[in-house]
């Protein structure tokens, strides 16, 4: 296994199987997220091409269709600070799953009703928006406590909406960390009782070790305690405790 200098994991078939299963699950999340982002981008580009913003009904229908594919996300939509989009009143077209009587239901996000006030006029500084704006590339942000949408530790996957090289906003997808924990907790334990899932090389996503809680950014010294196994094509990696 590339990047694993010790033999304690390579020589343990149970650990190898669990690592491969973790990789498979992470790749499946990314596949589902990429499908939804691609559909949302098409909706946005089509609307913008007609001088408008994406319609809430179109965004909702797209999200509902992807939810039927057993996705893990809890919120998704389109966000823009572009003057053309703002003037058409479509700066934030976002839907999220909310627990209601009878189960979870899709609800539109109204930023002005969240107690956050003028949030829509300040998201330009948020990493999930500023990174695609600056780089023209997709990114994953978190885990962070999302007080606007989920009130829980969240990962946000965002991708730019570009038309002829011009940035018109982002499409984003939110995933709650506890859903990731549900999928991976037992697998991580099979690898090692203190194995962790990392985001962007250093942020703890899932951990059974109380010294490495969700959201913590590891120092270089702390990272040296782990063998790092990058999950190809994603911003995730596994931290596998070194022996000795």
TAQUI-V585420 format. One record per backbone hydrogen bond with DSSP energy under -1.0 kcal/mol. NH is the residue of the N-H (numbers start at 0). CO is the residue of the C=O. If there is no record, write none. Layout:
BEGIN
nh: (NH;NH)
co: (CO;CO)
END
This chain:
BEGIN
nh: (3;10;11;15;16;17;18;19;20;21;22;23;24;25;26;27;28;29;30;31;32;33;34;35;36;37;38;39;40;41;42;43;44;45;46;47;48;50;51;58;59;60;61;62;63;64;65;66;67;68;69;73;74;75;76;77;78;79;85;86;88;89;92;94;95;96;97;99;102;104;106;108;112;113;120;121;124;125;128;129;130;132;133;134;135;138;140;143;145;146;150;153;154;155;156;157;158;160;162;165;167;169;170;171;172;173;174;176;178;179;180;181;182;183;184;187;188;189;190;191;194;195;196;197;198;199;201;202;203;204;205;211;214;215;217;222;223;224;225;226;228;230;233;236;237;238;239;241)
co: (0;6;8;11;12;13;14;15;16;17;18;19;20;21;22;23;24;25;26;27;28;29;30;31;32;33;34;35;36;37;38;39;40;41;42;43;44;47;46;54;55;56;57;58;59;60;61;62;63;65;66;173;173;94;171;92;169;90;81;82;85;84;77;75;106;73;104;102;99;97;95;93;109;110;117;118;121;122;125;125;126;128;129;130;131;157;155;153;151;144;145;143;174;140;172;138;170;168;165;162;160;78;158;76;156;74;154;152;175;175;176;177;178;179;180;183;184;185;186;187;191;238;205;236;202;234;198;198;215;196;196;208;203;212;201;218;219;221;222;239;237;235;230;197;228;195;226;224)
END
